[in-house]
Amino acid sequence: MLQRLMRDHKHIAILLNILSNKLTRLAEGNGVNFNLVRDIVEYMQGYAEHSHHPLEDIIFDYYSNKTGLANCGQLYNEHHRLAEASGALVYSLNMILSDVVISRDKLINDLKEYIELQQLHMQYEEREVFPNFVKALDNNDWQKITVLCQNRLIEDPLFNDNDKTIFEDLRTYIEHADNK
């Protein structure tokens, strides 16, 4: 399960790199493909917020119960903040794609905040949360966790070999572009 979370982080990092490149272009006054940016954020909403983060929460709950450590709530708070930030960003992107005028500065700030929140969140998990899982949880624990996670396990709709029609444009962009 931890390998899955780490693989997800690698995939999310690819997407954040693309968003960072789009942010730079936008800040420089260049045009960007807003459909592509929206697809990335919608992927994050659909997969990260509805499968990846809930899996982390389940594992963290199990870890907290096993170790008797009080849950500080940082992980949950960050997941909530990320959901709010992605919702606000998708709203702005949908307005732009519907030809509603949105301030370039607002979009730049929203996108920058979203990227930074995602990066800091993954750094926190990889630096503090995941190593604690490795130290405290054994194979028996991971088997129990896998059972607990079954209802939240969905196949990654972008980084898989099955349904190529979901996020087709984004998948093609990742496979063929240099992320600029």
C-alpha positions as CSV (number, residue, x, y, z in Angstrom):
1,M,0.0,0.0,0.0
2,L,2.8,2.4,0.8
3,Q,4.4,1.6,-2.6
4,R,1.1,2.7,-4.2
5,L,1.1,6.0,-2.3
6,M,4.7,6.7,-3.3
7,R,3.9,5.8,-6.9
8,D,1.0,8.2,-6.8
9,H,3.3,10.9,-5.4
10,K,5.7,10.4,-8.4
11,H,2.7,10.8,-10.8
12,I,1.4,13.9,-8.9
13,A,5.0,15.4,-9.1
14,I,4.9,15.0,-12.9
15,L,1.6,16.9,-13.1
16,L,2.8,19.6,-10.7
17,N,5.8,20.1,-12.9
18,I,3.5,20.6,-15.9
19,L,1.4,23.0,-13.8
20,S,4.5,24.9,-12.8
21,N,5.6,25.3,-16.4
22,K,2.1,26.6,-17.2
23,L,2.2,29.0,-14.3
24,T,5.6,30.4,-15.6
25,R,4.1,30.8,-19.0
26,L,1.0,32.5,-17.6
27,A,3.1,34.8,-15.4
28,E,5.2,35.8,-18.4
29,G,2.0,36.8,-20.3
30,N,2.0,33.8,-22.6
31,G,-1.0,31.7,-23.5
32,V,-1.6,28.4,-21.9
33,N,-4.0,25.5,-22.7
34,F,-6.6,26.0,-19.9
35,N,-8.3,22.7,-20.8
36,L,-5.1,20.9,-20.0
37,V,-4.6,22.8,-16.7
38,R,-8.2,22.0,-15.8
39,D,-7.8,18.3,-16.7
40,I,-4.8,18.1,-14.3
41,V,-6.7,19.7,-11.4
42,E,-9.8,17.6,-12.2
43,Y,-7.7,14.5,-12.1
44,M,-6.3,15.6,-8.8
45,Q,-9.9,16.1,-7.5
46,G,-11.2,12.8,-8.9
47,Y,-8.3,10.6,-8.0
48,A,-6.1,12.2,-5.3
49,E,-9.0,13.6,-3.3
50,H,-11.3,10.6,-3.6
51,S,-8.8,7.7,-3.4
52,H,-5.2,8.7,-2.6
53,H,-5.9,11.0,0.4
54,P,-8.6,8.8,1.9
55,L,-6.1,5.9,1.8
56,E,-3.5,8.0,3.6
57,D,-6.2,8.9,6.2
58,I,-7.1,5.3,6.8
59,I,-3.5,4.3,7.2
60,F,-2.8,7.2,9.5
61,D,-5.8,6.3,11.6
62,Y,-4.6,2.7,11.9
63,Y,-1.0,3.9,12.7
64,S,-2.4,6.3,15.4
65,N,-4.5,3.6,17.0
66,K,-1.6,1.1,16.9
67,T,1.0,3.5,18.4
68,G,-1.4,5.2,20.8
69,L,-0.2,8.6,19.5
70,A,-2.7,11.3,19.4
71,N,-3.6,12.4,15.9
72,C,-2.4,16.0,15.5
73,G,-4.8,16.5,12.5
74,Q,-2.2,18.1,10.2
75,L,-2.7,15.4,7.6
76,Y,-6.4,15.8,7.6
77,N,-6.2,19.6,7.6
78,E,-3.9,19.6,4.6
79,H,-6.2,17.2,2.7
80,H,-9.1,19.6,3.4
81,R,-7.1,22.7,2.3
82,L,-6.0,20.9,-0.9
83,A,-9.6,20.1,-1.7
84,E,-10.7,23.7,-1.1
85,A,-7.8,25.0,-3.3
86,S,-8.5,22.6,-6.1
87,G,-12.2,23.5,-6.0
88,A,-11.5,27.2,-6.2
89,L,-9.0,26.7,-9.0
90,V,-11.4,24.5,-11.1
91,Y,-14.1,27.1,-10.6
92,S,-11.8,29.8,-12.0
93,L,-10.7,27.6,-14.9
94,N,-14.3,26.7,-15.8
95,M,-15.2,30.5,-15.8
96,I,-12.3,31.2,-18.1
97,L,-13.3,28.3,-20.4
98,S,-16.8,29.7,-20.4
99,D,-15.4,33.1,-21.6
100,V,-16.0,34.8,-18.3
101,V,-13.3,37.3,-17.5
102,I,-11.1,36.3,-14.5
103,S,-8.2,38.4,-13.4
104,R,-4.9,37.0,-14.6
105,D,-3.4,37.8,-11.2
106,K,-6.1,35.9,-9.4
107,L,-5.5,32.9,-11.6
108,I,-1.7,33.1,-11.2
109,N,-2.1,33.4,-7.4
110,D,-4.6,30.5,-7.2
111,L,-2.4,28.3,-9.4
112,K,0.7,29.2,-7.5
113,E,-0.9,28.5,-4.1
114,Y,-2.3,25.2,-5.3
115,I,1.1,24.0,-6.6
116,E,2.9,25.1,-3.4
117,L,0.3,23.4,-1.2
118,Q,0.6,20.2,-3.1
119,Q,4.4,20.2,-3.0
120,L,4.6,21.0,0.7
121,H,2.0,18.4,1.5
122,M,3.9,15.6,-0.4
123,Q,7.2,16.8,1.3
124,Y,5.5,16.5,4.7
125,E,4.2,13.0,4.0
126,E,7.4,11.8,2.6
127,R,9.6,13.3,5.3
128,E,7.4,12.6,8.4
129,V,4.3,10.5,7.8
130,F,5.5,7.7,5.5
131,P,8.8,7.0,7.5
132,N,6.6,6.6,10.6
133,F,4.5,4.1,8.8
134,V,7.6,2.1,7.9
135,K,8.9,2.1,11.5
136,A,5.7,1.2,13.2
137,L,3.8,-1.1,10.8
138,D,4.6,-4.7,10.0
139,N,3.4,-7.1,7.3
140,N,0.4,-8.1,9.4
141,D,-0.6,-4.5,9.8
142,W,-0.3,-3.8,6.1
143,Q,-2.6,-6.8,5.4
144,K,-5.2,-5.4,7.8
145,I,-4.8,-2.0,6.2
146,T,-5.3,-3.4,2.7
147,V,-8.7,-4.8,3.9
148,L,-9.6,-1.5,5.4
149,C,-8.7,0.4,2.2
150,Q,-10.7,-1.8,-0.2
151,N,-13.6,0.6,-0.5
152,R,-11.3,3.4,-1.5
153,L,-9.0,1.6,-3.9
154,I,-9.8,2.7,-7.4
155,E,-7.6,2.4,-10.4
156,D,-5.6,5.5,-11.3
157,P,-7.6,7.0,-14.3
158,L,-4.6,8.6,-15.9
159,F,-1.5,6.5,-15.1
160,N,-2.8,3.1,-16.2
161,D,-3.0,1.0,-19.3
162,N,-6.7,0.4,-19.3
163,D,-9.2,3.1,-20.3
164,K,-7.3,5.4,-22.6
165,T,-10.3,7.7,-23.2
166,I,-10.4,9.3,-19.7
167,F,-8.0,12.2,-19.7
168,E,-7.0,11.3,-23.2
169,D,-5.6,14.8,-24.1
170,L,-3.6,15.0,-20.8
171,R,-2.2,11.5,-21.3
172,T,-1.1,12.3,-24.8
173,Y,0.5,15.6,-23.6
174,I,2.4,13.7,-20.9
175,E,3.6,11.0,-23.3
176,H,4.6,13.3,-26.2
177,A,5.5,16.7,-24.9
178,D,8.4,18.1,-23.1
179,N,6.1,19.6,-20.5
180,K,6.4,23.2,-21.7
